[in-house]
Structures are given as C-alpha cells and as structure tokens.
Amino acid sequence: MYSYYNYALWIALILFLLSFLISGREVRAKAIIAGLGWIAFSIHWFTQPAIYLQEIDPFNAFLTFVMAIFSLVVAFSFMTEHKDSLFLLTRVVTIACIFYFPFASITPLHNALISLNTHCITEGSRTVFGIKMVLDDPLIYLNNHRVRLILGCTAIESIALFIGVIFGVKASLDRKLAAFLVSVPVIFVLNVVRNIFVIVAYSNDWFDGWFGLGSFYVAHNVIAKIGSTIALIIIAYVVLTILPEVLDLIEDAWRDIRAIVIG
C-alpha cells in the first residue's frame, strides 16, 4: 500500500496541522510551515500523471498535473505573503486530507471501503435494475467477465474534497449539514450507479470497437467520465447556493495568489 508519495501525503498533512497549532502571533512561522506542507503535497500530485497516462487516462493526468503546479504556486505565495485566504484554503485541504488519507494509506480501511462499494453495486444492481451480478469479494462477475474495484472507483477523492470545502469554510452548522446532505450521499449513490453502468457495459460488450477501443475503456474513461464531471458540476453549484462562503473563498484565494505571483 505504501510508496514514497504516500509518505509525502502524510508529511503534508502533519505540516498543515502544525501550521494551525502555532500561535496566531507567529504568522511568518505558520506560513512557512504551511508552505512546506504544500510543497510536500505537490510531490504526491507530480507522481500521478504518469500513473494515469499508463492507464490511458489523459483527463486525470492533466488534472493532477494542474493540481501539482497549483500546490507549488500556493507554496510560493505562502513564502512571499501571509494572506488569510491562503490559511483558509489550507484548512479546507487539511480537512479533506484527514478524511481521505486513512482510506488511501491504511489497508483495513482501504479494503473496507472497497468492500462496501462492491456490496452496494451488486445489491443495487439486483434490487433496482434486476441485474444479477456475482460477488466474490473483491471481484464482481457478470457474463463471464470480472471486475475488481480500486480505491479510485469509490469516489473517495470527490467525497473528501466536498467534506473539506463544506466543513472548512466559516458558515452556520445547519447550512453546512444541508450542503453535506446534497453532496456526499448523492456522490456516493451516483458513483454506485456509474460503476453498475461500467460493469454492465463491459460485460455485455456494448461499446466494443467504438473508436477502435474496448468496451470497458469507452464506458469507464469516456462516457462515465463525462457523466461524472457533469454531475459534480451540478452538485458543486447546489453547494455554492447553500454556502456562498465557498465562492468567496475561491475568489479571495484566486485574487491573492494572482496578486502575489503576477504582481
């Protein structure tokens, strides 16, 4: 389960937490430690594009590369100036990391999350769609085809991001809970439906030969990817209507980073 970029993630989280434990009067020290955390964070993201390119997934390769560059820009901004928006952005990322890292790095939690999703997929496909998949955890069988879920199939990254954003900004608890209910459970359910679609399409060879590609690739990397992106945009819009403070954070952070980097 472990590799050097897993350690980079934990180092980033530790540095983020340390930056919040330092007295508020030691602003420069807080900023330097947070900046070092963002550098460690960037190391993780710089390792991801090559992994996604091996899986022929240029979309995620591009996104992770952008995230790596963004992390370095935030680190530079922290080393230059100490804006409140950057500390708030770091708090959002820290909360997301606290939720995500254990599932990514602790084997029992990692396996438990994947097992939960495989059971939801097989039960959901049977009770809702009448499709009888065979579960031999962690494998799912249908029509002599088999699929094994990985952590990325659980939508844990998107769930962690929304949790970080919702509980990282300053807003009333009732609005945070409302934003949570319209995002995290919805993402989980939609992701189960997405996985059911991919497995059924792959097992029935629905898209074999499309663009010279296999059915799994078309269903997973094209159709499901587009659907997931649209769904996340809609969910994000709903969250922003409930928590406009999130949009304020994005605007403030973007303005401050741009002013620091561009001048």
C-alpha positions as CSV (number, residue, x, y, z in Angstrom):
1,M,0.0,0.0,0.0
2,Y,2.8,2.4,0.8
3,S,5.1,4.2,-1.6
4,Y,7.1,7.4,-1.3
5,Y,4.2,9.6,-2.3
6,N,2.1,8.1,0.5
7,Y,4.7,9.4,2.9
8,A,4.6,12.8,1.1
9,L,0.9,12.9,1.7
10,W,1.3,12.3,5.5
11,I,4.2,14.8,5.7
12,A,1.9,17.4,4.0
13,L,-0.9,16.7,6.5
14,I,1.5,16.9,9.5
15,L,2.9,20.2,8.3
16,F,-0.6,21.6,7.7
17,L,-1.7,20.6,11.2
18,L,1.5,22.1,12.7
19,S,0.8,25.4,11.0
20,F,-2.6,25.6,12.8
21,L,-1.1,24.7,16.2
22,I,1.4,27.5,16.1
23,S,0.3,30.7,17.9
24,G,-1.6,33.1,15.7
25,R,1.0,35.8,16.5
26,E,3.7,33.8,14.7
27,V,2.3,34.4,11.3
28,R,5.5,34.0,9.4
29,A,6.3,30.7,11.0
30,K,2.8,29.5,10.3
31,A,3.1,30.5,6.7
32,I,6.5,28.8,6.2
33,I,5.3,25.5,7.7
34,A,2.1,25.6,5.6
35,G,4.1,26.4,2.5
36,L,6.4,23.4,3.2
37,G,3.2,21.4,3.5
38,W,2.1,22.5,0.1
39,I,5.4,21.5,-1.4
40,A,5.1,18.0,0.1
41,F,1.5,18.0,-1.3
42,S,2.8,18.8,-4.8
43,I,5.2,15.8,-4.7
44,H,2.2,13.5,-4.4
45,W,0.4,15.2,-7.3
46,F,3.5,15.2,-9.5
47,T,3.6,11.4,-9.3
48,Q,0.1,10.9,-10.5
49,P,0.1,12.0,-14.2
50,A,2.5,9.1,-15.2
51,I,0.2,6.6,-13.4
52,Y,-2.9,7.9,-15.3
53,L,-1.0,8.0,-18.6
54,Q,-0.2,4.3,-18.1
55,E,-3.9,3.7,-17.7
56,I,-4.5,5.8,-20.9
57,D,-6.4,8.4,-18.9
58,P,-5.2,11.8,-20.2
59,F,-8.1,13.7,-18.5
60,N,-7.0,12.8,-14.9
61,A,-3.3,13.0,-15.9
62,F,-3.9,16.7,-16.9
63,L,-5.9,17.4,-13.7
64,T,-3.3,16.0,-11.4
65,F,-0.5,17.9,-13.2
66,V,-2.5,21.1,-12.8
67,M,-3.0,20.3,-9.1
68,A,0.7,19.8,-8.7
69,I,1.5,23.2,-10.3
70,F,-1.2,24.8,-8.2
71,S,0.3,23.4,-5.0
72,L,3.7,24.9,-5.8
73,V,2.1,28.2,-6.6
74,V,0.3,28.2,-3.2
75,A,3.6,27.2,-1.5
76,F,5.4,30.2,-3.2
77,S,2.5,32.5,-2.2
78,F,2.9,31.4,1.4
79,M,6.6,32.1,1.4
80,T,6.0,35.5,-0.1
81,E,3.0,36.8,1.8
82,H,0.7,35.6,4.6
83,K,-2.9,36.1,3.4
84,D,-5.9,34.9,5.4
85,S,-7.4,33.3,2.3
86,L,-4.4,31.0,1.9
87,F,-4.7,29.8,5.5
88,L,-8.4,29.2,5.0
89,L,-7.6,27.3,1.8
90,T,-5.1,25.2,3.7
91,R,-7.8,24.4,6.3
92,V,-10.1,23.2,3.6
93,V,-7.4,20.9,2.2
94,T,-6.4,19.7,5.7
95,I,-9.9,18.6,6.5
96,A,-10.1,16.8,3.1
97,C,-6.8,15.1,3.7
98,I,-7.8,14.0,7.2
99,F,-10.8,12.2,5.7
100,Y,-9.0,10.8,2.6
101,F,-5.5,9.8,3.8
102,P,-6.6,7.0,6.2
103,F,-8.5,5.2,3.4
104,A,-5.6,5.7,1.0
105,S,-2.9,4.5,3.4
106,I,-4.4,2.1,6.0
107,T,-5.0,-1.3,4.4
108,P,-8.0,-2.4,6.6
109,L,-9.8,0.9,5.9
110,H,-8.9,0.8,2.2
111,N,-10.2,-2.7,1.8
112,A,-13.4,-2.0,3.9
113,L,-14.3,1.0,1.7
114,I,-13.8,-1.1,-1.5
115,S,-15.8,-3.9,0.0
116,L,-18.7,-1.6,0.9
117,N,-18.8,-0.3,-2.6
118,T,-18.7,-3.8,-4.2
119,H,-21.7,-4.9,-2.0
120,C,-23.6,-1.8,-2.8
121,I,-23.0,-2.4,-6.5
122,T,-24.1,-6.0,-6.5
123,E,-27.1,-5.4,-4.3
124,G,-28.1,-2.2,-6.1
125,S,-27.9,-3.8,-9.5
126,R,-30.1,-6.7,-8.3
127,T,-32.8,-4.8,-6.4
128,V,-33.0,-1.7,-8.6
129,F,-32.1,-3.0,-12.1
130,G,-32.7,-6.7,-11.8
131,I,-29.2,-7.5,-12.8
132,K,-27.7,-10.5,-11.0
133,M,-24.0,-9.9,-10.5
134,V,-22.0,-12.5,-8.6
135,L,-19.8,-11.2,-5.8
136,D,-16.7,-12.9,-4.7
137,D,-15.3,-10.0,-2.8
138,P,-13.3,-8.1,-4.0
139,L,-14.3,-9.4,-7.5
140,I,-17.6,-8.9,-9.3
141,Y,-18.6,-11.3,-12.0
142,L,-21.2,-10.8,-14.8
143,N,-21.5,-12.7,-18.1
144,N,-18.1,-14.4,-17.7
145,H,-16.4,-11.0,-17.2
146,R,-14.9,-10.0,-13.9
147,V,-14.1,-6.6,-12.4
148,R,-12.1,-5.6,-9.4
149,L,-12.7,-2.2,-7.9
150,I,-9.8,0.0,-6.8
151,L,-9.8,3.0,-4.5
152,G,-10.5,5.4,-7.3
153,C,-13.7,3.6,-8.1
154,T,-15.2,4.6,-4.7
155,A,-15.3,8.4,-5.4
156,I,-13.5,8.9,-2.1
157,E,-11.4,11.8,-3.6
158,S,-14.6,13.7,-4.6
159,I,-16.3,13.0,-1.3
160,A,-13.2,14.1,0.7
161,L,-13.0,17.3,-1.4
162,F,-16.6,18.2,-0.7
163,I,-16.2,17.4,3.0
164,G,-13.1,19.7,3.2
165,V,-14.9,22.5,1.4
166,I,-18.1,22.3,3.4
167,F,-16.6,22.0,6.8
168,G,-13.5,24.2,6.1
169,V,-15.4,27.4,5.4
170,K,-16.9,29.6,8.1
171,A,-20.7,29.2,8.0
172,S,-23.6,28.1,10.2
173,L,-23.8,24.4,11.1
174,D,-27.3,24.0,9.7
175,R,-26.2,25.2,6.2
176,K,-23.1,23.0,6.4
177,L,-25.2,20.0,7.1
178,A,-27.6,20.9,4.3
179,A,-24.7,21.2,1.9
180,F,-23.3,17.8,3.1
181,L,-26.6,16.1,2.5
182,V,-27.0,17.3,-1.1
183,S,-23.4,16.4,-1.9
184,V,-21.7,13.5,-0.2
185,P,-24.6,10.9,-0.1
186,V,-25.6,11.9,-3.6
187,I,-22.0,11.4,-4.9
188,F,-21.8,8.0,-3.2
189,V,-25.1,6.8,-4.8
190,L,-24.3,8.2,-8.2
191,N,-20.9,6.6,-8.1
192,V,-22.6,3.2,-7.4
193,V,-24.8,3.7,-10.4
194,R,-21.8,4.7,-12.5
195,N,-20.0,1.5,-11.6
196,I,-23.0,-0.6,-12.3
197,F,-23.2,1.0,-15.8
198,V,-19.5,0.4,-16.5
199,I,-19.7,-3.3,-15.4
200,V,-22.8,-4.0,-17.4
201,A,-21.5,-2.2,-20.5
202,Y,-18.1,-4.1,-20.2
203,S,-19.8,-7.5,-19.5
204,N,-22.1,-7.1,-22.5
205,D,-19.5,-5.7,-24.9
206,W,-21.8,-2.7,-25.6
207,F,-19.1,-0.4,-26.9
208,D,-16.5,-2.9,-28.4
209,G,-14.9,-1.4,-31.4
210,W,-16.0,2.2,-30.8
211,F,-13.2,4.5,-31.9
212,G,-11.1,1.3,-32.0
213,L,-11.3,1.0,-28.3
214,G,-12.6,-1.7,-25.9
215,S,-16.0,-1.6,-24.2
216,F,-14.5,-1.0,-20.7
217,Y,-12.4,2.0,-21.8
218,V,-15.3,3.7,-23.6
219,A,-17.7,3.1,-20.7
220,H,-15.3,4.0,-17.9
221,N,-12.9,6.6,-19.4
222,V,-15.3,8.3,-21.8
223,I,-19.0,8.0,-21.0
224,A,-18.8,7.6,-17.3
225,K,-16.1,10.3,-17.0
226,I,-18.2,12.8,-18.9
227,G,-21.3,11.9,-16.8
228,S,-19.3,12.2,-13.5
229,T,-17.9,15.6,-14.5
230,I,-21.4,17.0,-15.3
231,A,-22.8,15.5,-12.0
232,L,-20.0,17.1,-9.9
233,I,-20.5,20.5,-11.6
234,I,-24.3,20.4,-10.8
235,I,-23.6,19.3,-7.2
236,A,-21.0,22.0,-6.8
237,Y,-23.5,24.6,-8.0
238,V,-26.0,23.4,-5.4
239,V,-23.4,23.5,-2.6
240,L,-22.4,27.1,-3.7
241,T,-26.0,28.2,-3.5
242,I,-26.2,26.9,0.1
243,L,-22.7,28.0,1.1
244,P,-21.8,31.2,-0.8
245,E,-18.8,31.4,1.5
246,V,-17.2,28.8,-0.7
247,L,-17.3,31.1,-3.7
248,D,-15.9,33.9,-1.5
249,L,-13.0,31.7,-0.6
250,I,-12.3,30.8,-4.2
251,E,-12.4,34.4,-5.3
252,D,-10.3,35.7,-2.4
253,A,-7.7,33.0,-2.8
254,W,-7.5,33.4,-6.6
255,R,-7.2,37.2,-6.2
256,D,-4.5,37.0,-3.5
257,I,-2.5,34.3,-5.3
258,R,-2.7,36.2,-8.6
259,A,-1.5,39.4,-6.9
260,I,1.4,37.7,-5.3
261,V,2.6,35.7,-8.3
262,I,1.9,38.2,-11.1
263,G,2.3,41.3,-9.0
